[in-house]
Amino acid sequence: MTPTMVGLLMFSGMLVMMALRVPIAAAMFIPGALGYWALTSDMALLNQLKGAPVARLSVYDLSVIPLFLLMGQFATQGGLSRDLFKAAAAFVGHIRGGLAMAAILAAAAFGAVCGSSVATSATITQVAYPEMKANGYHGRLSTAALACGGTLGILIPPSVPLVVYAILTEQNVAKLFAAAFVPGLIAMGGYLLVIAIVCRFRPELATPSAPLAWSARWAALFNIWPIVLIFLAVFGGIYGGVFSPTEGAAVGTVGTFLAGVLRRELDRAGIVRSFMGMAETSAMVFMIFLGADMMNAALALTQMPAALAQWVSHLPVSPLLIVGGVLAMYVVLGCVMDELSMLLLTIPVIFPAVMGLPLMGLGAEDKAIWFGILVLMTVGIGLVAPPVGLNVYVVNGIARDVSMNETYKGVFPFLASDVLRLLAMLVFPSMSLGLVALLFK
């Protein structure tokens, strides 16, 4: 059997196991191990199994993932998400669609201390949806805004998928965070504009709330000072050269913990829930790492990644069209895989091919950073696009009185904003690279 045939059988086996609802880590690990054994020998496979997990899990940079996850858990259990929504609602809740806009703003701010899209969606939905429902908001607008706003959890730094991308491609995490910041703000602005337009033509979807006195607004704003300080400390320290991204994650985790304790919101039970949530998610992430490593080691033996890179570099089409095709593939993969699984499985194969393309005169590092942000935004689209948008399922699991069909109807205007932003980023790399050039001269 030829190596190419083994590679195709591995992919087919992985897809079949996913369809049978086998955990994603096992669905990658088992075909990868069988393929590696078929291409080498028993002893070679045992040597791979002996050394690869230690080599992967002993990487110092990976410690940033559980730290950012724990920071998000402390923020959730410490009530910071509730204060973020209240502060945003205090200033914009009185306009039509204002509570939906407040949910977007709260999701963006919470994403600055979370790093996870699903966690952001779940947390903000628990806080914002009851308020929107009580004020007569239609379930379509409410759940769609919450699901799409949750994607800001991975666009606004820190971002766990972006950390994974940096590790896989050996790029600077701080530069990737800087590159994601402006696209994240543009995404937030686009979602706010979508809500304003939808409410302009469908005013029955949202009822304005009564405006608050300015004293109440300033009081609500004052309550979010811990998040502002944590954000400034973490990212000011990283870009000021005071500490590395991993050290910044540790500083942010301690700061979020202290904020929750001092506000008397984070009790012993909340601390236990935070550590358990972090441990469960970290275990899932690292198991996916091991499964993807096994699959990619076997694929490397088939020479399929190198052949793909060679084939792509000689295609008689525009390099931008090729990148667009890759991004479309990520949207399709989002129907069956979560964001981390997609990155871990595809980046080792796709990244060399993209780096071999002449793309608007970009240097190797700029090209890698720009492509990473494009992938991150496309992954965000996959989290809300039908038929299987993970964020939509998370939000509807909380807002059980709204049908999935209604939420997807509300999601389409937000998806239009996402597609326009992605096309702009594809054509104008400076939208993500400008801040990188400014901060890292």
LINSULLIN-V611785 format. One record per residue. RES is the residue in one small letter. PHI is phi as a letter, one per 20 degrees, with the letter a starting at -180 (none if undefined). OMEGA is omega as a letter, one per 40 degrees, with the letter a starting at -180 (999 if undefined). D_FIRST is the distance of its C-alpha to the first C-alpha in Angstrom with 2 decimals. Layout:
BEGIN
((RES PHI OMEGA D_FIRST) (RES PHI OMEGA D_FIRST))
END
This chain:
BEGIN
((m none a 0.00) (t f i 3.80) (p g i 6.65) (t f i 8.34) (m f i 6.44) (v f i 6.89) (g f i 10.33) (l f i 11.19) (l f i 10.59) (m f i 12.74) (f f i 15.37) (s f i 15.49) (g f i 15.98) (m f a 18.60) (l f i 20.48) (v f a 20.60) (m f i 22.01) (m f i 24.48) (a f i 25.60) (l e i 26.26) (r m i 28.46) (v f i 26.54) (p g a 28.06) (i g i 26.43) (a f i 25.87) (a f a 23.97) (a f i 22.00) (m e a 20.66) (f f a 20.59) (i f i 18.69) (p f i 15.50) (g f a 15.82) (a f i 16.27) (l f i 13.36) (g f i 11.03) (y f i 12.96) (w f a 12.69) (a f a 8.90) (l e a 9.09) (t c a 12.32) (s a i 14.31) (d g a 17.05) (m f i 19.79) (a f i 18.30) (l f i 18.00) (l f i 21.54) (n f i 22.85) (q f i 21.59) (l f i 23.24) (k f a 26.32) (g e a 26.97) (a f a 25.67) (p f i 28.10) (v f a 31.03) (a f a 30.24) (r f a 30.02) (l e i 33.02) (s e i 35.27) (v f a 35.37) (y f a 39.07) (d f a 38.65) (l f a 37.03) (s f i 40.42) (v f a 41.68) (i f i 39.74) (p f i 41.58) (l f i 44.80) (f f i 44.70) (l f i 43.71) (l f i 46.67) (m f i 48.95) (g f i 48.06) (q f i 48.71) (f f i 52.08) (a f i 52.98) (t f a 52.21) (q f a 54.07) (g e i 56.87) (g m a 57.85) (l f a 57.13) (s f i 55.27) (r f a 58.36) (d f i 60.66) (l f a 58.42) (f f a 58.58) (k f i 62.31) (a f i 62.98) (a f a 61.07) (a f a 62.69) (a f a 66.11) (f e a 65.88) (v c a 64.02) (g f a 64.37) (h e i 67.55) (i e a 65.92) (r f a 64.11) (g n a 60.52) (g f i 61.55) (l f i 60.04) (a f i 56.62) (m f i 57.11) (a f i 58.13) (a f i 54.88) (i f a 52.94) (l f i 55.10) (a f i 54.75) (a f i 50.95) (a f a 50.90) (a f i 53.23) (f f i 51.41) (g f i 48.11) (a f i 49.80) (v c a 49.83) (c d i 46.81) (g n a 43.55) (s c a 41.91) (s f a 41.98) (v f i 41.81) (a f i 44.49) (t f i 46.71) (s g a 46.46) (a f a 47.24) (t f a 50.07) (i f i 51.86) (t f i 51.54) (q f a 53.31) (v e a 56.12) (a e a 56.45) (y f i 55.66) (p g i 58.68) (e f i 60.91) (m f i 59.66) (k f i 59.93) (a f a 63.48) (n e i 64.44) (g n i 63.33) (y f i 60.10) (h f a 57.85) (g f a 54.66) (r f a 52.55) (l f a 53.77) (s f a 53.90) (t f i 50.38) (a f i 48.80) (a f a 50.65) (l f i 49.65) (a f a 45.94) (c f i 45.83) (g f i 48.14) (g f i 45.75) (t f i 43.20) (l f i 45.78) (g f i 44.88) (i d i 41.83) (l e i 43.44) (i e a 46.63) (p f e 45.86) (p f a 44.90) (s c i 41.51) (v f i 38.85) (p g i 35.97) (l f i 37.44) (v f i 37.53) (v f i 33.82) (y f i 33.14) (a f a 35.35) (i f a 33.51) (l f a 30.03) (t d i 31.27) (e l i 33.86) (q d a 36.77) (n f a 40.38) (v f a 41.00) (a f i 44.66) (k f i 43.93) (l f i 41.51) (f f i 44.20) (a f a 46.73) (a f a 44.51) (a e a 44.10) (f f a 47.81) (v f i 49.11) (p g i 46.35) (g f i 47.11) (l f i 50.79) (i f i 50.09) (a f i 48.01) (m f i 50.93) (g f i 53.39) (g f i 51.32) (y f i 51.24) (l f i 55.00) (l f i 55.57) (v f i 53.51) (i f a 55.65) (a f a 58.82) (i f a 57.85) (v f a 56.75) (c f i 59.98) (r f a 62.00) (f e i 60.89) (r c a 60.44) (p f a 63.21) (e f a 63.11) (l f a 59.81) (a b i 61.55) (t d i 65.07) (p f i 66.60) (s e i 67.81) (a f a 71.26) (p f i 71.50) (l e i 72.13) (a f a 74.96) (w f i 74.09) (s f i 74.95) (a f i 72.30) (r f a 69.74) (w f i 70.41) (a f i 70.31) (a f i 66.85) (l f a 65.68) (f f a 67.10) (n f a 65.02) (i e a 61.74) (w f i 62.90) (p f a 60.53) (i f i 57.45) (v f a 58.97) (l f i 59.70) (i f i 56.26) (f f a 54.57) (l f a 56.90) (a f a 56.49) (v f a 52.69) (f e i 52.02) (g f i 55.24) (g f a 54.28) (i f a 50.74) (y e i 51.87) (g e i 55.02) (g m a 53.05) (v f i 54.60) (f b a 51.36) (s f i 47.59) (p g i 45.76) (t f i 44.92) (e f i 48.58) (g f i 49.62) (a f i 47.59) (a f i 49.43) (v f i 52.76) (g f i 52.06) (t f i 51.11) (v f i 54.32) (g f i 56.35) (t f i 55.05) (f f a 55.71) (l f i 59.25) (a f i 59.91) (g f a 58.99) (v f a 61.10) (l f i 64.10) (r e i 64.13) (r m i 64.13) (e d a 61.17) (l d a 58.59) (d e a 59.63) (r f i 58.08) (a f i 56.11) (g f i 54.81) (i f i 53.73) (v f i 51.82) (r f i 50.14) (s f a 49.25) (f f i 47.55) (m f i 45.75) (g f i 44.52) (m f a 43.36) (a f a 41.61) (e f a 39.76) (t f i 38.60) (s f i 37.69) (a f i 35.65) (m f a 33.73) (v f a 33.16) (f f i 31.99) (m f i 29.63) (i f i 28.05) (f g a 27.93) (l f i 25.99) (g f i 23.50) (a f i 23.00) (d f i 22.77) (m f i 19.89) (m f a 18.01) (n f i 18.97) (a f i 18.07) (a f i 14.43) (l f i 14.62) (a f i 16.25) (l f i 13.38) (t f a 11.17) (q m a 14.23) (m f i 14.66) (p g i 18.36) (a f i 19.23) (a f i 17.71) (l f i 19.64) (a f i 22.76) (q f a 22.58) (w f a 22.18) (v f a 24.98) (s f a 27.32) (h d i 27.27) (l f a 27.87) (p e i 31.20) (v c a 32.77) (s f i 35.10) (p g i 33.66) (l f i 35.78) (l f i 34.13) (i f i 30.69) (v f i 32.12) (g f i 33.67) (g f i 30.35) (v f i 28.90) (l f i 31.98) (a f i 31.66) (m f i 28.15) (y f i 29.80) (v f i 32.39) (v f i 29.80) (l f i 27.95) (g f i 31.40) (c f a 31.40) (v c a 28.84) (m c i 28.95) (d e a 31.80) (e f a 32.58) (l f i 31.37) (s f i 27.95) (m g a 27.56) (l f a 28.65) (l f a 26.62) (l e a 23.32) (t e a 23.93) (i g i 26.28) (p g i 23.93) (v e a 21.73) (i f a 24.63) (f g i 27.33) (p g i 26.08) (a f a 25.70) (v f a 29.23) (m f i 30.71) (g e a 29.63) (l e i 31.74) (p e a 35.40) (l d i 37.23) (m l i 41.01) (g m a 41.49) (l f i 40.55) (g f a 39.87) (a f a 36.77) (e f i 38.53) (d f i 40.28) (k f a 37.12) (a f i 35.33) (i f a 38.36) (w g i 38.86) (f f i 35.27) (g f i 35.51) (i f i 38.64) (l f i 37.15) (v f a 34.22) (l f i 36.77) (m f i 38.89) (t f i 35.99) (v f i 34.98) (g f i 38.64) (i f i 38.48) (g f a 35.54) (l f a 37.72) (v c a 40.32) (a f i 38.68) (p f e 38.24) (p e a 36.68) (v c i 35.78) (g e a 37.89) (l g i 37.98) (n f i 41.46) (v f i 42.79) (y f i 41.73) (v f a 43.36) (v f a 46.58) (n f i 46.81) (g f i 46.30) (i e i 49.59) (a e a 51.38) (r f a 50.87) (d e i 53.64) (v d a 51.71) (s f i 49.01) (m f a 45.55) (n f i 46.29) (e f a 49.44) (t f a 47.70) (y f i 45.05) (k f i 47.90) (g f a 49.50) (v f a 46.34) (f g i 45.92) (p f i 48.79) (f f i 47.37) (l f i 43.94) (a f i 45.74) (s f i 47.19) (d f a 43.78) (v f i 42.28) (l f i 45.31) (r f i 45.08) (l f i 41.38) (l f i 42.07) (a f i 45.00) (m f a 42.96) (l f a 40.27) (v e a 42.93) (f c a 45.25) (p g a 43.45) (s f i 46.90) (m f i 47.31) (s d a 45.09) (l e a 45.49) (g f a 49.29) (l f i 50.08) (v f i 47.58) (a f a 49.40) (l f a 52.73) (l e a 51.94) (f c i 49.96) (k f 999 51.95))
END
